[in-house]
Amino acid sequence: MVRPQKDRMVAFNPEISYFKPRGIPMIDLAEVRLTVDEREAIRLSDWLGLSHEEAGRRMGVSRATFGRIVQRARKKVADALINGKAINIEGGNYRVVTQLRIFRCQNCDHRWEAPPGTGRPADCPGCGQNDFHRVAE
């Protein structure tokens, strides 16, 4: 009997879950399925530049398990890019962990936190501008 997979911790779960090549009708597209935990692995490793050990710790898995997750994810993304397939992000064994989101203003360098599930802030509380982005802890 196979041991059940434990849930991976996902700290970032945007509402966007589908990408497709421009100019090709949906009916003509093949698609690859990227799981939510695989997307999180790509975010931690490739976007944030974390080591496999640190990224695995954040997801609640071993370094080796994280390596396998990110390798599968990269292969699927490469298949979609090279072969013109759509990417459907859904499913997997994951649990969204609630944590504060940290933003940084490009204008005044002000940093602030916002709870998850509240949407994107309207403007920077320091200067009132809309030129800010989310940063890692």
Backbone as a printed PyTorch tensor [residue, N CA C, xyz], in Angstrom:
tensor([[[  0.8430,  -1.1830,   0.0000],
         [  0.0000,   0.0000,   0.0000],
         [  0.8890,   1.2490,   0.0000]],

        [[  0.5530,   2.2250,  -0.8120],
         [  1.3220,   3.4500,  -0.9510],
         [  1.0020,   4.3950,   0.2060]],

        [[  2.0360,   5.0220,   0.7160],
         [  1.8590,   5.9850,   1.7990],
         [  1.1810,   7.2420,   1.2530]],

        [[  0.1660,   7.7740,   1.9320],
         [ -0.5060,   8.9840,   1.4140],
         [  0.4190,  10.1980,   1.4940]],

        [[  0.2990,  11.0770,   0.4930],
         [  1.1070,  12.2950,   0.4890],
         [  0.5600,  13.2670,   1.5120]],

        [[  1.4800,  13.9340,   2.2190],
         [  1.0090,  14.9440,   3.1500],
         [  0.8480,  16.2630,   2.4040]],

        [[ -0.0080,  17.1090,   2.9330],
         [ -0.2640,  18.3930,   2.2880],
         [  0.9850,  19.2620,   2.2930]],

        [[  1.2010,  19.9580,   1.1850],
         [  2.2880,  20.9260,   1.0740],
         [  1.7220,  22.2800,   1.4760]],

        [[  2.5140,  23.0810,   2.1500],
         [  2.0620,  24.4010,   2.5750],
         [  2.2900,  25.4010,   1.4420]],

        [[  1.2410,  26.1170,   1.0850],
         [  1.2830,  27.1140,   0.0190],
         [  0.9360,  28.4610,   0.6360]],

        [[  1.8170,  29.4360,   0.4630],
         [  1.6140,  30.7470,   1.0790],
         [  1.1020,  31.7850,   0.0940]],

        [[  1.0360,  31.4440,  -1.1820],
         [  0.6330,  32.4170,  -2.1950],
         [ -0.2850,  31.7060,  -3.1710]],

        [[ -1.5330,  32.1080,  -3.2160],
         [ -2.4960,  31.4330,  -4.0780],
         [ -3.3150,  32.4740,  -4.8480]],

        [[ -2.7490,  33.0400,  -5.9380],
         [ -3.4980,  34.0450,  -6.6980],
         [ -4.7010,  33.4270,  -7.3940]],

        [[ -5.6250,  34.2650,  -7.7870],
         [ -6.8460,  33.7950,  -8.4290],
         [ -6.6090,  33.3500,  -9.8700]],

        [[ -5.5070,  33.7340, -10.4620],
         [ -5.2150,  33.3660, -11.8510],
         [ -4.8120,  31.8930, -11.8900]],

        [[ -5.4970,  31.1170, -12.7150],
         [ -5.2180,  29.6840, -12.7360],
         [ -5.1210,  29.1050, -14.1520]],

        [[ -5.0750,  29.9690, -15.1550],
         [ -5.0300,  29.4600, -16.5190],
         [ -4.2130,  30.4000, -17.4020]],

        [[ -3.3170,  29.8210, -18.1860],
         [ -2.5220,  30.5800, -19.1530],
         [ -2.6180,  29.8730, -20.4820]],

        [[ -2.7060,  30.6560, -21.5650],
         [ -2.7830,  30.0430, -22.8820],
         [ -2.0190,  30.8860, -23.8940]],

        [[ -1.5400,  30.2380, -24.9440],
         [ -0.8750,  30.9890, -26.0010],
         [ -1.8610,  31.9390, -26.6820]],

        [[ -1.3810,  33.0990, -27.0220],
         [ -2.2180,  34.0970, -27.6800],
         [ -2.5160,  33.6890, -29.1150]],

        [[ -3.7450,  33.9420, -29.5360],
         [ -4.1130,  33.7400, -30.9280],
         [ -4.5350,  32.3340, -31.2980]],

        [[ -4.5600,  31.4210, -30.3460],
         [ -4.9910,  30.0540, -30.6390],
         [ -6.2970,  29.8090, -29.8860]],

        [[ -7.3500,  29.4260, -30.5890],
         [ -8.6230,  29.1740, -29.9070],
         [ -8.4940,  28.0460, -28.8830]],

        [[ -9.2440,  28.1560, -27.7950],
         [ -9.2090,  27.1590, -26.7260],
         [ -9.4950,  25.7510, -27.2440]],

        [[-10.3770,  25.6450, -28.1970],
         [-10.7710,  24.3320, -28.7170],
         [ -9.5970,  23.6130, -29.3770]],

        [[ -8.6370,  24.3670, -29.9030],
         [ -7.4970,  23.7830, -30.6030],
         [ -6.2860,  23.5440, -29.7070]],

        [[ -6.3940,  23.8780, -28.4300],
         [ -5.2430,  23.7930, -27.5330],
         [ -5.2020,  22.5100, -26.7290]],

        [[ -4.0250,  21.9290, -26.6530],
         [ -3.7680,  20.8840, -25.6610],
         [ -3.3600,  21.6240, -24.3890]],

        [[ -3.4920,  20.9880, -23.2370],
         [ -3.1120,  21.6670, -22.0110],
         [ -2.3310,  20.7470, -21.0950]],

        [[ -1.5150,  21.3680, -20.2540],
         [ -0.8200,  20.6410, -19.1960],
         [ -1.4280,  21.0890, -17.8700]],

        [[ -1.4600,  20.1950, -16.9050],
         [ -2.0160,  20.5020, -15.5910],
         [ -0.8760,  20.6690, -14.6010]],

        [[ -0.7390,  21.8790, -14.0900],
         [  0.2510,  22.1980, -13.0740],
         [ -0.4990,  22.2900, -11.7510]],

        [[ -0.0590,  21.5460, -10.7440],
         [ -0.7640,  21.5910,  -9.4670],
         [ -0.3890,  22.8680,  -8.7060]],

        [[ -1.2110,  23.2270,  -7.7450],
         [ -0.9770,  24.4380,  -6.9580],
         [  0.3530,  24.3430,  -6.2050]],

        [[  0.6810,  23.1710,  -5.6880],
         [  1.9510,  23.0250,  -4.9680],
         [  3.1430,  23.0870,  -5.9330]],

        [[  2.9660,  22.6550,  -7.1740],
         [  4.0470,  22.7930,  -8.1570],
         [  4.2690,  24.2710,  -8.4970]],

        [[  3.1720,  25.0330,  -8.6270],
         [  3.3220,  26.4740,  -8.8680],
         [  4.0450,  27.1340,  -7.7020]],

        [[  3.7150,  26.7340,  -6.4870],
         [  4.3810,  27.2840,  -5.3060],
         [  5.8720,  26.9510,  -5.3120]],

        [[  6.2210,  25.7530,  -5.7500],
         [  7.6320,  25.3660,  -5.8290],
         [  8.3880,  26.2530,  -6.8140]],

        [[  7.7740,  26.5360,  -7.9570],
         [  8.4100,  27.4260,  -8.9390],
         [  8.5500,  28.8340,  -8.3580]],

        [[  7.5290,  29.3020,  -7.6650],
         [  7.5860,  30.6380,  -7.0560],
         [  8.7240,  30.7350,  -6.0510]],

        [[  8.8400,  29.7520,  -5.1870],
         [  9.8700,  29.7980,  -4.1470],
         [ 11.2710,  29.6580,  -4.7230]],

        [[ 11.4360,  28.7410,  -5.6580],
         [ 12.7590,  28.4670,  -6.2040],
         [ 13.1860,  29.4780,  -7.2670]],

        [[ 12.3470,  29.6670,  -8.2740],
         [ 12.7380,  30.4740,  -9.4300],
         [ 12.4230,  31.9590,  -9.2610]],

        [[ 11.3250,  32.2890,  -8.6150],
         [ 10.9480,  33.6930,  -8.4630],
         [ 11.6580,  34.3280,  -7.2690]],

        [[ 11.6060,  33.6440,  -6.1020],
         [ 12.2290,  34.1910,  -4.8960],
         [ 13.6900,  33.7890,  -4.7450]],

        [[ 14.1320,  32.7840,  -5.5000],
         [ 15.5310,  32.3740,  -5.4780],
         [ 15.9500,  31.6440,  -4.2120]],

        [[ 15.0230,  30.9850,  -3.5430],
         [ 15.3580,  30.2660,  -2.3170],
         [ 16.0610,  28.9510,  -2.6430]],

        [[ 16.8750,  28.4860,  -1.7150],
         [ 17.5010,  27.1720,  -1.8680],
         [ 16.4220,  26.1000,  -1.7390]],

        [[ 16.7150,  24.9170,  -2.2280],
         [ 15.7510,  23.8280,  -2.1160],
         [ 15.4840,  23.5020,  -0.6510]],

        [[ 16.4930,  23.6290,   0.1800],
         [ 16.3130,  23.3440,   1.6030],
         [ 15.3460,  24.3330,   2.2540]],

        [[ 15.5600,  25.6400,   2.0160],
         [ 14.6800,  26.6510,   2.5960],
         [ 13.2720,  26.5720,   2.0020]],

        [[ 13.1770,  26.3750,   0.6900],
         [ 11.8630,  26.2730,   0.0490],
         [ 11.1140,  25.0430,   0.5520]],

        [[ 11.8160,  23.9290,   0.7180],
         [ 11.1940,  22.7290,   1.2560],
         [ 10.6800,  22.9570,   2.6690]],

        [[ 11.4480,  23.6750,   3.4600],
         [ 11.0260,  23.9970,   4.8280],
         [  9.7390,  24.8140,   4.8100]],

        [[  9.6700,  25.7870,   3.9150],
         [  8.4620,  26.6200,   3.8260],
         [  7.2410,  25.8240,   3.3790]],

        [[  7.4690,  24.8180,   2.5350],
         [  6.3500,  24.0070,   2.0600],
         [  6.0530,  22.8210,   2.9740]],

        [[  6.9030,  22.5950,   3.9670],
         [  6.6850,  21.5060,   4.9090],
         [  7.0740,  20.1450,   4.3660]],

        [[  8.0640,  20.1210,   3.4510],
         [  8.5430,  18.8590,   2.8770],
         [ 10.0710,  18.8400,   2.9460]],

        [[ 10.6560,  17.6800,   2.6900],
         [ 12.1130,  17.5700,   2.7050],
         [ 12.7200,  18.2620,   1.4820]],

        [[ 14.0220,  18.4800,   1.5370],
         [ 14.7300,  19.0790,   0.4110],
         [ 14.5920,  18.2100,  -0.8330]],

        [[ 14.7170,  16.8870,  -0.6620],
         [ 14.6230,  15.9720,  -1.8010],
         [ 13.2130,  15.9910,  -2.4130]],

        [[ 12.2010,  15.9940,  -1.5650],
         [ 10.8220,  16.0560,  -2.0660],
         [ 10.5800,  17.3610,  -2.7990]],

        [[ 11.0830,  18.4690,  -2.2340],
         [ 10.9370,  19.7560,  -2.9210],
         [ 11.5970,  19.6920,  -4.2930]],

        [[ 12.7800,  19.0970,  -4.3670],
         [ 13.4870,  18.9770,  -5.6430],
         [ 12.6700,  18.2330,  -6.6820]],

        [[ 11.9890,  17.1740,  -6.2640],
         [ 11.1520,  16.4150,  -7.2040],
         [  9.9400,  17.2330,  -7.6440]],

        [[  9.3470,  17.9760,  -6.7110],
         [  8.1830,  18.8010,  -7.0510],
         [  8.5670,  19.8640,  -8.0760]],

        [[  9.6520,  20.5910,  -7.8160],
         [ 10.0430,  21.6810,  -8.7210],
         [ 10.5090,  21.1260, -10.0710]],

        [[ 11.1250,  19.9520, -10.0760],
         [ 11.5410,  19.3500, -11.3420],
         [ 10.3300,  18.9900, -12.2060]],

        [[  9.2950,  18.3980, -11.5930],
         [  8.0640,  18.0900, -12.3370],
         [  7.4210,  19.3680, -12.8700]],

        [[  7.3880,  20.4010, -12.0330],
         [  6.7600,  21.6650, -12.4270],
         [  7.4920,  22.2960, -13.6100]],

        [[  8.8050,  22.3360, -13.5460],
         [  9.5850,  22.9300, -14.6360],
         [  9.3980,  22.1620, -15.9340]],

        [[  9.3160,  20.8490, -15.8550],
         [  9.1180,  20.0380, -17.0540],
         [  7.7650,  20.3580, -17.6990]],

        [[  6.7310,  20.5150, -16.8880],
         [  5.4010,  20.8370, -17.4050],
         [  5.3720,  22.2250, -18.0410]],

        [[  5.9990,  23.2080, -17.4010],
         [  6.0290,  24.5600, -17.9450],
         [  6.8180,  24.5780, -19.2590]],

        [[  7.9370,  23.8660, -19.2960],
         [  8.7300,  23.7910, -20.5260],
         [  7.9320,  23.1510, -21.6550]],

        [[  7.1970,  22.0890, -21.3450],
         [  6.3530,  21.4350, -22.3550],
         [  5.3390,  22.4250, -22.9180]],

        [[  4.7100,  23.1940, -22.0410],
         [  3.7090,  24.1610, -22.4990],
         [  4.3360,  25.2470, -23.3630]],

        [[  5.4820,  25.7640, -22.9660],
         [  6.1220,  26.8360, -23.7320],
         [  6.6520,  26.3510, -25.0770]],

        [[  7.2600,  25.1980, -25.0840],
         [  7.8700,  24.6910, -26.3100],
         [  6.8240,  24.1680, -27.2920]],

        [[  5.8040,  23.5170, -26.7740],
         [  4.8050,  22.8920, -27.6460],
         [  3.5120,  23.6810, -27.7770]],

        [[  3.4810,  24.9060, -27.2730],
         [  2.3200,  25.7670, -27.4410],
         [  1.0690,  25.2450, -26.7610]],

        [[  1.2010,  24.7620, -25.5330],
         [  0.0590,  24.2430, -24.7800],
         [ -0.3860,  25.2480, -23.7310]],

        [[ -1.6380,  25.1240, -23.3290],
         [ -2.1580,  25.9430, -22.2380],
         [ -1.7140,  25.3250, -20.9100]],

        [[ -1.6470,  26.1520, -19.8630],
         [ -1.3120,  25.6720, -18.5250],
         [ -2.5290,  25.8750, -17.6390]],

        [[ -3.0380,  24.7800, -17.0940],
         [ -4.1700,  24.8160, -16.1810],
         [ -3.6440,  24.5170, -14.7780]],

        [[ -3.8040,  25.4550, -13.8470],
         [ -3.2880,  25.2870, -12.4900],
         [ -4.4460,  24.9190, -11.5750]],

        [[ -4.4010,  23.6840, -11.0790],
         [ -5.4540,  23.2280, -10.1750],
         [ -5.0100,  21.9600,  -9.4630]],

        [[ -5.6350,  21.6920,  -8.3340],
         [ -5.4380,  20.4360,  -7.6290],
         [ -4.1100,  20.3060,  -6.9310]],

        [[ -3.8030,  19.0910,  -6.5440],
         [ -2.5880,  18.7970,  -5.8030],
         [ -2.8940,  18.6290,  -4.3270]],

        [[ -1.8810,  18.2590,  -3.5780],
         [ -2.0020,  18.1060,  -2.1320],
         [ -1.4130,  19.3370,  -1.4790]],

        [[ -2.2660,  20.2520,  -1.0860],
         [ -1.7680,  21.4900,  -0.5120],
         [ -2.7440,  22.0450,   0.5170]],

        [[ -2.2110,  22.9310,   1.3360],
         [ -3.0120,  23.6610,   2.3150],
         [ -2.4930,  25.0950,   2.2940]],

        [[ -3.3970,  26.0490,   2.1150],
         [ -3.0050,  27.4530,   2.0900],
         [ -2.7770,  27.8980,   3.5280]],

        [[ -1.5710,  28.4000,   3.7940],
         [ -1.2630,  28.9090,   5.1290],
         [ -1.5310,  30.4010,   5.1420]],

        [[ -2.1180,  30.8600,   6.1970],
         [ -2.4260,  32.2800,   6.2980],
         [ -1.2520,  33.0000,   6.9290]],

        [[ -0.8250,  34.0080,   6.2730],
         [  0.2490,  34.8460,   6.7950],
         [  0.0640,  36.2420,   6.2300]],

        [[  0.6830,  37.1840,   6.8740],
         [  0.5720,  38.5550,   6.4040],
         [  1.3050,  38.7300,   5.0870]],

        [[  0.7770,  39.6110,   4.2670],
         [  1.4430,  39.9630,   3.0160],
         [  2.2030,  41.2650,   3.2510]],

        [[  3.4040,  41.3450,   2.7240],
         [  4.2450,  42.5250,   2.9050],
         [  4.3680,  43.2480,   1.5680]],

        [[  4.1250,  44.5630,   1.5880],
         [  4.2190,  45.3880,   0.3890],
         [  5.3010,  46.4370,   0.5770]],

        [[  5.8890,  46.8940,  -0.5430],
         [  6.9140,  47.9410,  -0.5200],
         [  6.6240,  48.9420,  -1.6180]],

        [[  6.6010,  50.2080,  -1.2440],
         [  6.3270,  51.2840,  -2.1900],
         [  7.5990,  51.6330,  -2.9640]],

        [[  7.4800,  51.7400,  -4.2690],
         [  8.6070,  52.1340,  -5.1160],
         [  8.9120,  53.6210,  -4.9550]],

        [[  7.8940,  54.3750,  -4.6090],
         [  8.0160,  55.8240,  -4.5080],
         [  8.7640,  56.2620,  -3.2450]],

        [[  8.2600,  55.8240,  -2.0800],
         [  8.8020,  56.3110,  -0.8020],
         [  9.5080,  55.2250,   0.0050]],

        [[  9.5710,  53.9800,  -0.5320],
         [ 10.2150,  52.8470,   0.1200],
         [  9.5180,  52.4130,   1.4070]],

        [[  8.2850,  52.8440,   1.5990],
         [  7.5130,  52.4510,   2.7870],
         [  7.1310,  50.9800,   2.6800]],

        [[  7.2360,  50.2310,   3.7930],
         [  6.8300,  48.8330,   3.8570],
         [  5.6620,  48.7050,   4.8160]],

        [[  4.6820,  47.8760,   4.4500],
         [  3.5620,  47.6330,   5.3430],
         [  3.0200,  46.2290,   5.1180]],

        [[  2.2340,  45.7670,   6.0850],
         [  1.6590,  44.4290,   6.0340],
         [  0.1490,  44.5150,   5.8500]],

        [[ -0.3850,  43.5110,   5.1750],
         [ -1.8290,  43.4190,   4.9890],
         [ -2.2280,  41.9600,   5.1530]],

        [[ -3.3440,  41.6730,   5.8040],
         [ -3.7590,  40.2830,   5.9780],
         [ -4.1940,  39.6610,   4.6560]],

        [[ -4.0810,  38.3310,   4.5350],
         [ -4.5130,  37.6710,   3.3010],
         [ -6.0170,  37.7720,   3.1270]],

        [[ -6.4470,  37.7140,   1.8770],
         [ -7.8700,  37.7210,   1.5780],
         [ -8.4940,  39.0990,   1.5240]],

        [[ -7.6860,  40.1550,   1.6280],
         [ -8.2370,  41.5090,   1.6140],
         [ -8.0650,  42.1950,   0.2690]],

        [[ -7.4960,  41.4930,  -0.6920],
         [ -7.2870,  42.0900,  -2.0090],
         [ -6.0680,  43.0020,  -2.0290]],

        [[ -5.7970,  43.5550,  -3.1890],
         [ -4.6430,  44.4450,  -3.3370],
         [ -4.9730,  45.7860,  -2.7080]],

        [[ -4.0480,  46.3310,  -1.8960],
         [ -4.3040,  47.6550,  -1.3130],
         [ -4.4990,  48.7020,  -2.3990]],

        [[ -5.2860,  49.7150,  -2.0990],
         [ -5.5730,  50.7610,  -3.0850],
         [ -4.3550,  51.6310,  -3.3400]],

        [[ -3.6490,  51.9930,  -2.2750],
         [ -2.4660,  52.8410,  -2.4350],
         [ -1.5580,  52.6980,  -1.2230]],

        [[ -0.3800,  53.2790,  -1.3180],
         [  0.6120,  53.2330,  -0.2410],
         [  0.1330,  54.0920,   0.9290]],

        [[  0.1320,  53.5500,   2.1590],
         [ -0.2720,  54.3670,   3.3000],
         [  0.7170,  55.4820,   3.6170]],

        [[  1.9530,  55.3770,   3.1010],
         [  2.9630,  56.3960,   3.3720],
         [  2.8490,  57.6250,   2.4900]],

        [[  2.6460,  57.4060,   1.1770],
         [  2.6410,  58.5520,   0.2560],
         [  1.3750,  58.6360,  -0.5950]],

        [[  0.5200,  57.6130,  -0.5510],
         [ -0.7180,  57.6450,  -1.3090],
         [ -0.5890,  57.2480,  -2.7670]],

        [[  0.6120,  56.8630,  -3.2020],
         [  0.8220,  56.4680,  -4.5960],
         [  0.4160,  55.0050,  -4.8070]],

        [[  0.2540,  54.6260,  -6.0620],
         [ -0.1440,  53.2740,  -6.4010],
         [  1.0270,  52.4750,  -6.9810]],

        [[  2.2450,  52.9280,  -6.7730],
         [  3.4320,  52.3100,  -7.3430],
         [  4.1150,  51.4420,  -6.2770]],

        [[  3.5220,  50.2650,  -6.0020],
         [  4.0840,  49.3620,  -4.9890],
         [  3.9310,  47.9240,  -5.4350]],

        [[  4.6430,  47.0300,  -4.7670],
         [  4.5530,  45.6030,  -5.0830],
         [  4.7370,  44.7810,  -3.8130]],

        [[  4.3800,  43.5170,  -3.9180],
         [  4.5150,  42.6010,  -2.7950],
         [  5.9400,  42.0700,  -2.7420]],

        [[  6.4850,  41.9270,  -1.5300],
         [  7.8340,  41.4270,  -1.3580],
         [  7.8290,  40.2060,  -0.4440]],

        [[  8.8840,  39.4060,  -0.5310],
         [  9.0320,  38.2540,   0.3660],
         [  9.4280,  38.7590,   1.7470]],

        [[  9.2100,  37.9040,   2.7360],
         [  9.5480,  38.2900,   4.1110],
         [ 11.0020,  38.6700,   4.2340]]])
